[in-house]
Amino acid sequence: FLGKFLLYPSAGRRRMQEKNALAMEYLDDRERIADFVNVVYFHGKQVVKASDVQEADSVQYRVRKENREVRAGQAARDKVRKVVLGMQCVWIGIEHLSSVHSAMPLRVMGYDVGSYERQAKRLRREHRRKSDLSGKEYISGLAVTDRLWPTLTSVLYMGEEPWTGPRDLHGMLEWGGELAH
């Protein structure tokens, strides 16, 4: 069944896949990614050059233990690039939407958390290999001086109707009663 669904999507779903493919193809160009980052994060100032943009794996794998069982899953972001800013690196995620997705802030948050978890896991592995932590640092697996690269995610909405969904997590929360004050 799943194979048929993927091979013969409905006309509406096929059109959405085509729009997504076109947007992602458009954003495969490093110059366009650099322009996008400069506009969105640096207000048009030319900070990022095409040569600063590097390929990155858009699939995030998650492995966790649950009741003595190992559970694995994966999530694929639309576009992820590593951007080098001097001596620092930043992960840039771009999610393309052609229709309103009311849970998009949660989806983005999940992708970002996955990025930070993957970075922390890599650091923990390094510390275990070196056996260089003790005390509280040993318990967390991270040194006080360890730092993660920022993960910045933007949603590129190209739908025909105006966006009516929440734009951030706060837009999804109920702030009634005493919390509203």
LOFILUM-660249 format. One record per residue: chain; x, y, z of N, C-alpha, C, O in turn. Coordinates in nm, 3 decimals, decimal comma. Example, Ala and Ser with C-alpha at 12.3 -4.5 7.8 and 13.67 -1.06 7.14 Angstrom:
<atoms>
kette:n.xx:n.yy:n.zz:ca.xx:ca.yy:ca.zz:c.xx:c.yy:c.zz:o.xx:o.yy:o.zz
A:1,319:-0,569:0,780:1,230:-0,450:0,780:1,320:-0,330:0,780:1,424:-0,332:0,846 $
A:1,285:-0,225:0,708:1,367:-0,106:0,714:1,290:0,003:0,787:1,341:0,114:0,804 $
</atoms>
This chain:
<atoms>
kette:n.xx:n.yy:n.zz:ca.xx:ca.yy:ca.zz:c.xx:c.yy:c.zz:o.xx:o.yy:o.zz
A:0,083:-0,121:0,000:0,000:0,000:0,000:0,086:0,125:0,000:0,062:0,218:-0,078 $
A:0,186:0,130:0,086:0,270:0,249:0,095:0,339:0,276:-0,038:0,350:0,392:-0,080 $
A:0,387:0,170:-0,104:0,452:0,187:-0,234:0,358:0,250:-0,335:0,399:0,338:-0,411 $
A:0,232:0,206:-0,337:0,135:0,264:-0,430:0,110:0,411:-0,398:0,096:0,494:-0,487 $
A:0,103:0,441:-0,268:0,079:0,578:-0,227:0,192:0,668:-0,276:0,167:0,778:-0,325 $
A:0,315:0,620:-0,262:0,428:0,701:-0,304:0,439:0,710:-0,456:0,482:0,812:-0,510 $
A:0,401:0,603:-0,525:0,412:0,603:-0,671:0,298:0,679:-0,737:0,317:0,741:-0,842 $
A:0,181:0,674:-0,679:0,062:0,735:-0,740:-0,008:0,829:-0,644:-0,120:0,802:-0,602 $
A:0,057:0,941:-0,608:-0,009:1,034:-0,516:-0,126:1,102:-0,584:-0,134:1,109:-0,706 $
A:-0,218:1,153:-0,502:-0,332:1,226:-0,557:-0,283:1,353:-0,625:-0,170:1,396:-0,603 $
A:-0,367:1,411:-0,707:-0,328:1,531:-0,782:-0,288:1,644:-0,687:-0,190:1,714:-0,714 $
A:-0,361:1,662:-0,578:-0,329:1,768:-0,483:-0,197:1,744:-0,414:-0,115:1,835:-0,401 $
A:-0,175:1,622:-0,372:-0,048:1,588:-0,306:0,067:1,595:-0,406:0,177:1,638:-0,371 $
A:0,043:1,552:-0,528:0,148:1,557:-0,631:0,187:1,702:-0,657:0,306:1,733:-0,671 $
A:0,090:1,792:-0,664:0,118:1,934:-0,688:0,201:1,990:-0,573:0,293:2,068:-0,595 $
A:0,167:1,951:-0,448:0,241:1,998:-0,332:0,385:1,946:-0,338:0,479:2,019:-0,306 $
A:0,403:1,820:-0,378:0,537:1,764:-0,390:0,617:1,837:-0,498:0,736:1,860:-0,482 $
A:0,550:1,873:-0,608:0,617:1,946:-0,714:0,664:2,083:-0,665:0,777:2,123:-0,691 $
A:0,577:2,155:-0,593:0,613:2,286:-0,539:0,732:2,273:-0,445:0,825:2,353:-0,450 $
A:0,728:2,170:-0,358:0,836:2,149:-0,263:0,967:2,119:-0,337:1,072:2,173:-0,304 $
A:0,959:2,032:-0,438:1,078:1,996:-0,515:1,137:2,119:-0,585:1,259:2,137:-0,586 $
A:1,051:2,203:-0,642:1,098:2,324:-0,709:1,166:2,420:-0,612:1,272:2,475:-0,642 $
A:1,106:2,439:-0,495:1,163:2,528:-0,394:1,297:2,475:-0,345:1,392:2,552:-0,330 $
A:1,306:2,344:-0,322:1,431:2,287:-0,272:1,539:2,289:-0,379:1,657:2,310:-0,349 $
A:1,500:2,268:-0,504:1,596:2,277:-0,615:1,649:2,420:-0,625:1,768:2,442:-0,643 $
A:1,560:2,516:-0,613:1,599:2,657:-0,617:1,699:2,688:-0,507:1,796:2,762:-0,529 $
A:1,677:2,632:-0,388:1,765:2,660:-0,274:1,888:2,570:-0,269:1,963:2,576:-0,171 $
A:1,912:2,489:-0,370:2,034:2,410:-0,376:2,156:2,497:-0,412:2,270:2,455:-0,391 $
A:2,132:2,614:-0,464:2,237:2,705:-0,505:2,295:2,776:-0,382:2,221:2,837:-0,305 $
A:2,425:2,768:-0,363:2,490:2,829:-0,246:2,473:2,980:-0,241:2,462:3,039:-0,133 $
A:2,472:3,044:-0,358:2,453:3,190:-0,363:2,316:3,227:-0,309:2,301:3,324:-0,235 $
A:2,215:3,148:-0,347:2,079:3,176:-0,300:2,068:3,154:-0,149:2,002:3,231:-0,079 $
A:2,132:3,048:-0,100:2,131:3,024:0,045:2,199:3,140:0,116:2,149:3,190:0,217 $
A:2,313:3,184:0,065:2,383:3,297:0,126:2,295:3,421:0,126:2,286:3,492:0,227 $
A:2,229:3,449:0,014:2,137:3,563:0,007:2,024:3,549:0,107:1,989:3,644:0,177 $
A:1,966:3,428:0,116:1,857:3,402:0,209:1,901:3,429:0,352:1,831:3,498:0,427 $
A:2,016:3,375:0,390:2,068:3,394:0,527:2,095:3,542:0,552:2,061:3,593:0,659 $
A:2,154:3,610:0,456:2,184:3,753:0,475:2,057:3,836:0,493:2,054:3,929:0,574 $
A:1,953:3,804:0,419:1,827:3,879:0,430:1,757:3,846:0,561:1,716:3,937:0,634 $
A:1,742:3,716:0,592:1,664:3,674:0,709:1,734:3,705:0,841:1,670:3,752:0,935 $
A:1,864:3,679:0,849:1,933:3,690:0,978:2,020:3,815:0,993:2,051:3,855:1,105 $
A:2,058:3,877:0,882:2,147:3,993:0,890:2,086:4,117:0,825:2,159:4,212:0,792 $
A:1,954:4,118:0,806:1,880:4,234:0,754:1,938:4,288:0,624:1,942:4,409:0,602 $
A:1,984:4,198:0,537:2,035:4,237:0,406:2,183:4,267:0,401:2,240:4,280:0,292 $
A:2,247:4,279:0,516:2,391:4,304:0,518:2,463:4,181:0,463:2,429:4,068:0,500 $
A:2,561:4,201:0,376:2,632:4,091:0,310:2,737:4,032:0,404:2,855:4,067:0,397 $
A:2,693:3,943:0,493:2,782:3,877:0,590:2,827:3,741:0,539:2,944:3,706:0,550 $
A:2,734:3,666:0,483:2,762:3,530:0,436:2,785:3,532:0,285:2,708:3,590:0,209 $
A:2,895:3,466:0,243:2,924:3,450:0,101:2,892:3,306:0,061:2,882:3,219:0,147 $
A:2,875:3,283:-0,067:2,846:3,148:-0,116:2,952:3,048:-0,070:2,920:2,933:-0,041 $
A:3,077:3,090:-0,064:3,185:3,001:-0,021:3,175:2,963:0,127:3,241:2,868:0,170 $
A:3,095:3,036:0,205:3,074:3,003:0,346:2,969:2,894:0,366:2,957:2,839:0,476 $
A:2,894:2,863:0,262:2,783:2,768:0,271:2,834:2,629:0,232:2,889:2,611:0,124 $
A:2,813:2,532:0,321:2,858:2,395:0,296:2,740:2,299:0,304:2,643:2,323:0,375 $
A:2,750:2,189:0,230:2,648:2,084:0,232:2,639:2,024:0,373:2,737:2,024:0,447 $
A:2,522:1,974:0,409:2,502:1,906:0,536:2,392:1,802:0,517:2,307:1,816:0,430 $
A:2,396:1,700:0,599:2,297:1,593:0,592:2,165:1,642:0,648:2,160:1,689:0,762 $
A:2,058:1,632:0,571:1,928:1,680:0,616:1,850:1,576:0,697:1,745:1,607:0,752 $
A:1,901:1,453:0,703:1,833:1,348:0,779:1,892:1,343:0,920:2,014:1,335:0,938 $
A:1,804:1,347:1,019:1,846:1,335:1,158:1,796:1,201:1,211:1,678:1,169:1,201 $
A:1,888:1,125:1,267:1,853:0,995:1,323:1,843:1,009:1,474:1,923:1,078:1,537 $
A:1,744:0,943:1,530:1,728:0,942:1,676:1,722:0,798:1,723:1,643:0,718:1,673 $
A:1,807:0,766:1,818:1,806:0,634:1,879:1,789:0,656:2,027:1,864:0,733:2,088 $
A:1,691:0,590:2,086:1,668:0,606:2,229:1,627:0,471:2,288:1,573:0,384:2,219 $
A:1,654:0,457:2,416:1,614:0,335:2,487:1,483:0,360:2,557:1,465:0,463:2,623 $
A:1,391:0,267:2,543:1,259:0,280:2,604:1,219:0,143:2,657:1,198:0,050:2,579 $
A:1,208:0,130:2,789:1,172:0,002:2,851:1,262:-0,111:2,802:1,214:-0,217:2,762 $
A:1,392:-0,087:2,807:1,493:-0,186:2,768:1,493:-0,219:2,620:1,565:-0,309:2,577 $
A:1,416:-0,149:2,542:1,414:-0,168:2,397:1,477:-0,046:2,331:1,464:0,067:2,379 $
A:1,545:-0,071:2,223:1,604:0,038:2,146:1,505:0,079:2,039:1,459:-0,004:1,960 $
A:1,473:0,206:2,036:1,381:0,262:1,935:1,459:0,357:1,847:1,538:0,438:1,895 $
A:1,437:0,347:1,718:1,508:0,433:1,624:1,408:0,503:1,533:1,303:0,448:1,501 $
A:1,441:0,620:1,494:1,357:0,696:1,402:1,442:0,797:1,328:1,559:0,818:1,360 $
A:1,381:0,858:1,231:1,452:0,961:1,157:1,355:1,067:1,112:1,235:1,043:1,095 $
A:1,409:1,186:1,092:1,331:1,298:1,041:1,416:1,368:0,936:1,535:1,391:0,956 $
A:1,355:1,401:0,825:1,429:1,468:0,717:1,383:1,612:0,706:1,265:1,639:0,684 $
A:1,475:1,702:0,722:1,446:1,843:0,703:1,450:1,872:0,554:1,512:1,798:0,477 $
A:1,384:1,978:0,512:1,385:2,013:0,370:1,525:2,052:0,325:1,574:2,004:0,222 $
A:1,590:2,139:0,399:1,723:2,186:0,358:1,801:2,221:0,485:1,751:2,291:0,573 $
A:1,924:2,171:0,493:2,015:2,205:0,602:2,150:2,238:0,540:2,198:2,168:0,452 $
A:2,209:2,345:0,587:2,342:2,383:0,541:2,424:2,426:0,663:2,373:2,482:0,759 $
A:2,552:2,399:0,654:2,647:2,447:0,754:2,702:2,578:0,699:2,751:2,581:0,586 $
A:2,694:2,684:0,777:2,744:2,814:0,734:2,859:2,853:0,826:2,844:2,855:0,948 $
A:2,973:2,883:0,765:3,092:2,921:0,840:3,095:3,073:0,850:3,095:3,144:0,749 $
A:3,099:3,121:0,973:3,104:3,265:0,999:3,234:3,293:1,075:3,235:3,293:1,198 $
A:3,340:3,316:1,005:3,470:3,337:1,069:3,516:3,208:1,134:3,538:3,108:1,066 $
A:3,531:3,209:1,266:3,575:3,090:1,341:3,456:3,010:1,393:3,476:2,906:1,456 $
A:3,335:3,054:1,368:3,216:2,988:1,419:3,136:2,925:1,305:3,141:2,972:1,191 $
A:3,065:2,820:1,336:2,975:2,757:1,240:2,832:2,766:1,292:2,809:2,768:1,413 $
A:2,738:2,770:1,200:2,595:2,775:1,233:2,525:2,675:1,142:2,557:2,665:1,023 $
A:2,429:2,602:1,198:2,344:2,515:1,117:2,224:2,597:1,074:2,156:2,655:1,159 $
A:2,197:2,602:0,945:2,082:2,674:0,892:1,984:2,571:0,837:2,018:2,492:0,749 $
A:1,863:2,573:0,889:1,758:2,485:0,840:1,652:2,568:0,769:1,612:2,674:0,818 $
A:1,607:2,520:0,654:1,498:2,589:0,582:1,390:2,486:0,555:1,414:2,383:0,492 $
A:1,271:2,514:0,603:1,156:2,429:0,579:1,064:2,501:0,482:1,029:2,617:0,503 $
A:1,025:2,432:0,376:0,937:2,490:0,276:0,795:2,438:0,297:0,775:2,318:0,315 $
A:0,698:2,529:0,294:0,557:2,491:0,304:0,479:2,558:0,193:0,503:2,673:0,159 $
A:0,384:2,483:0,138:0,296:2,543:0,038:0,152:2,548:0,090:0,062:2,596:0,022 $
A:0,131:2,497:0,212:0,000:2,509:0,278:0,024:2,531:0,427:0,130:2,496:0,479 $
A:-0,073:2,590:0,494:-0,061:2,621:0,636:-0,049:2,493:0,716:-0,124:2,398:0,696 $
A:0,046:2,492:0,807:0,070:2,378:0,896:0,062:2,431:1,039:0,155:2,497:1,086 $
A:-0,047:2,404:1,109:-0,072:2,464:1,240:0,024:2,420:1,348:0,036:2,486:1,451 $
A:0,094:2,309:1,328:0,189:2,260:1,428:0,333:2,286:1,387:0,425:2,225:1,442 $
A:0,354:2,374:1,291:0,489:2,397:1,240:0,588:2,442:1,347:0,703:2,397:1,344 $
A:0,550:2,529:1,442:0,647:2,565:1,546:0,698:2,442:1,624:0,815:2,436:1,660 $
A:0,610:2,346:1,650:0,653:2,224:1,719:0,746:2,141:1,631:0,845:2,086:1,679 $
A:0,714:2,132:1,504:0,796:2,056:1,411:0,937:2,116:1,403:1,036:2,044:1,407 $
A:0,944:2,248:1,391:1,073:2,316:1,385:1,149:2,295:1,515:1,269:2,268:1,514 $
A:1,080:2,306:1,627:1,145:2,287:1,755:1,203:2,146:1,766:1,313:2,128:1,818 $
A:1,130:2,047:1,717:1,180:1,910:1,718:1,306:1,895:1,635:1,400:1,828:1,677 $
A:1,308:1,956:1,517:1,428:1,952:1,432:1,546:2,019:1,503:1,658:1,966:1,502 $
A:1,521:2,134:1,564:1,629:2,207:1,631:1,683:2,127:1,750:1,804:2,117:1,768 $
A:1,594:2,071:1,831:1,636:1,989:1,944:1,719:1,871:1,894:1,820:1,836:1,954 $
A:1,676:1,809:1,784:1,751:1,698:1,727:1,892:1,739:1,689:1,986:1,663:1,708 $
A:1,907:1,858:1,634:2,038:1,909:1,597:2,127:1,927:1,720:2,244:1,889:1,719 $
A:2,071:1,985:1,826:2,148:2,005:1,948:2,182:1,872:2,015:2,292:1,854:2,066 $
A:2,087:1,778:2,013:2,114:1,646:2,071:2,226:1,576:1,996:2,312:1,513:2,058 $
A:2,227:1,585:1,864:2,332:1,521:1,784:2,468:1,582:1,815:2,568:1,510:1,825 $
A:2,473:1,714:1,830:2,600:1,779:1,864:2,648:1,736:2,002:2,766:1,708:2,021 $
A:2,556:1,732:2,099:2,592:1,693:2,236:2,639:1,547:2,239:2,733:1,513:2,310 $
A:2,573:1,463:2,162:2,612:1,321:2,156:2,754:1,306:2,103:2,833:1,225:2,153 $
A:2,787:1,384:2,000:2,922:1,381:1,944:3,025:1,424:2,049:3,130:1,361:2,062 $
A:2,996:1,530:2,125:3,086:1,577:2,230:3,101:1,472:2,340:3,212:1,447:2,388 $
A:2,990:1,410:2,379:2,996:1,305:2,483:3,084:1,189:2,439:3,163:1,137:2,517 $
A:3,069:1,150:2,312:3,153:1,041:2,258:3,301:1,078:2,267:3,384:0,996:2,307 $
A:3,333:1,201:2,228:3,472:1,247:2,235:3,525:1,240:2,378:3,637:1,194:2,400 $
A:3,446:1,286:2,473:3,489:1,285:2,614:3,505:1,143:2,666:3,598:1,115:2,742 $
A:3,416:1,053:2,627:3,430:0,913:2,670:3,559:0,853:2,614:3,631:0,782:2,684 $
A:3,587:0,884:2,487:3,708:0,832:2,423:3,833:0,885:2,493:3,929:0,810:2,513 $
A:3,833:1,012:2,530:3,948:1,074:2,594:3,953:1,048:2,745:4,059:1,062:2,807 $
A:3,840:1,009:2,805:3,829:0,994:2,951:3,880:1,119:3,023:3,962:1,109:3,114 $
A:3,833:1,234:2,981:3,885:1,360:3,034:3,787:1,435:3,126:3,813:1,550:3,162 $
A:3,677:1,371:3,164:3,581:1,437:3,252:3,576:1,370:3,387:3,601:1,249:3,399 $
A:3,545:1,449:3,490:3,525:1,393:3,624:3,418:1,474:3,695:3,380:1,583:3,650 $
A:3,369:1,422:3,805:3,270:1,491:3,886:3,142:1,521:3,811:3,089:1,435:3,740 $
A:3,093:1,645:3,826:2,967:1,684:3,764:2,974:1,680:3,611:2,875:1,647:3,545 $
A:3,090:1,712:3,557:3,104:1,706:3,412:3,091:1,562:3,363:3,031:1,537:3,258 $
A:3,145:1,468:3,437:3,135:1,327:3,399:2,989:1,282:3,394:2,949:1,208:3,304 $
A:2,911:1,328:3,491:2,769:1,288:3,498:2,692:1,339:3,376:2,611:1,266:3,319 $
A:2,716:1,464:3,337:2,644:1,519:3,222:2,706:1,474:3,090:2,639:1,472:2,987 $
A:2,833:1,438:3,094:2,902:1,398:2,972:2,955:1,515:2,892:3,014:1,498:2,786 $
A:2,934:1,636:2,944:2,979:1,757:2,876:3,064:1,841:2,971:3,035:1,850:3,090 $
A:3,169:1,900:2,916:3,252:1,991:2,994:3,182:2,127:3,005:3,103:2,164:2,918 $
A:3,212:2,198:3,110:3,154:2,331:3,128:3,189:2,422:3,011:3,113:2,512:2,977 $
A:3,301:2,400:2,949:3,347:2,483:2,838:3,295:2,439:2,701:3,315:2,509:2,602 $
A:3,228:2,323:2,693:3,174:2,276:2,566:3,066:2,372:2,516:2,988:2,425:2,595 $
A:3,064:2,393:2,387:2,964:2,479:2,325:2,907:2,410:2,203:2,976:2,335:2,134 $
A:2,780:2,435:2,175:2,711:2,381:2,059:2,701:2,489:1,953:2,696:2,608:1,985 $
A:2,699:2,449:1,827:2,677:2,545:1,720:2,530:2,582:1,718:2,444:2,495:1,733 $
A:2,499:2,709:1,699:2,358:2,749:1,689:2,288:2,682:1,571:2,348:2,660:1,466 $
A:2,162:2,650:1,590:2,078:2,597:1,484:1,967:2,699:1,461:1,888:2,728:1,551 $
A:1,961:2,752:1,342:1,862:2,854:1,307:1,773:2,798:1,197:1,822:2,760:1,090 $
A:1,643:2,795:1,222:1,551:2,739:1,125:1,451:2,846:1,080:1,395:2,918:1,162 $
A:1,431:2,854:0,951:1,331:2,943:0,893:1,231:2,860:0,816:1,265:2,756:0,760 $
A:1,108:2,906:0,814:1,004:2,842:0,734:0,976:2,934:0,616:0,942:3,051:0,632 $
A:0,991:2,878:0,497:0,966:2,951:0,374:0,827:2,910:0,326:0,809:2,803:0,267 $
A:0,729:2,995:0,352:0,590:2,966:0,317:0,559:3,028:0,182:0,573:3,149:0,163 $
A:0,516:2,944:0,087:0,486:2,992:-0,047:0,345:2,949:-0,088:0,320:2,915:-0,204 $
A:0,254:2,951:0,008:0,117:2,911:-0,019:0,037:3,020:-0,088:0,079:3,136:-0,094 $
A:-0,077:2,982:-0,139:-0,162:3,077:-0,210:-0,250:3,157:-0,115:-0,287:3,270:-0,147 $
A:-0,283:3,102:-0,001:-0,366:3,174:0,097:-0,276:3,232:0,205:-0,167:3,181:0,229 $
A:-0,320:3,338:0,272:-0,238:3,398:0,378:-0,213:3,297:0,491:-0,297:3,211:0,519 $
A:-0,097:3,307:0,555:-0,063:3,221:0,668:-0,155:3,253:0,785:-0,164:3,368:0,828 $
A:-0,224:3,151:0,836:-0,315:3,170:0,949:-0,271:3,092:1,071:-0,331:3,105:1,178 $
A:-0,168:3,012:1,058:-0,118:2,931:1,170:-0,028:3,011:1,261:0,010:3,124:1,229 $
A:0,007:2,954:1,376:0,099:3,022:1,467:0,237:3,036:1,404:0,280:2,950:1,326 $
A:0,305:3,143:1,438:0,439:3,169:1,384:0,549:3,125:1,479:0,665:3,114:1,439 $
A:0,514:3,100:1,603:0,611:3,053:1,702:0,538:2,975:1,810:0,415:2,967:1,809 $
A:0,613:2,918:1,902:0,553:2,836:2,007:0,456:2,916:2,093:0,352:2,864:2,134 $
A:0,487:3,041:2,121:0,398:3,124:2,203:0,260:3,137:2,139:0,160:3,149:2,209 $
A:0,254:3,136:2,007:0,127:3,143:1,937:0,044:3,016:1,948:-0,073:3,015:1,910 $
A:0,105:2,909:2,000:0,033:2,783:2,018:-0,012:2,761:2,163:-0,087:2,668:2,191 $
A:0,035:2,847:2,253:0,008:2,826:2,396:-0,117:2,901:2,442:-0,151:3,007:2,391 $
A:-0,184:2,842:2,539:-0,302:2,904:2,602:-0,253:2,985:2,722:-0,203:2,930:2,820 $
A:-0,268:3,117:2,712:-0,221:3,206:2,819:-0,337:3,265:2,898:-0,330:3,381:2,939 $
A:-0,441:3,188:2,921:-0,557:3,240:2,994:-0,539:3,240:3,145:-0,435:3,198:3,197 $
A:-0,641:3,289:3,214:-0,643:3,289:3,360:-0,531:3,372:3,419:-0,498:3,479:3,369 $
A:-0,474:3,322:3,527:-0,368:3,393:3,598:-0,243:3,410:3,514:-0,168:3,505:3,534 $
A:-0,218:3,320:3,419:-0,099:3,329:3,336:-0,103:3,449:3,242:0,001:3,495:3,196 $
A:-0,223:3,500:3,214:-0,237:3,611:3,121:-0,190:3,743:3,182:-0,169:3,840:3,109 $
A:-0,174:3,747:3,313:-0,137:3,874:3,379:0,008:3,890:3,388:0,055:3,991:3,441 $
</atoms>
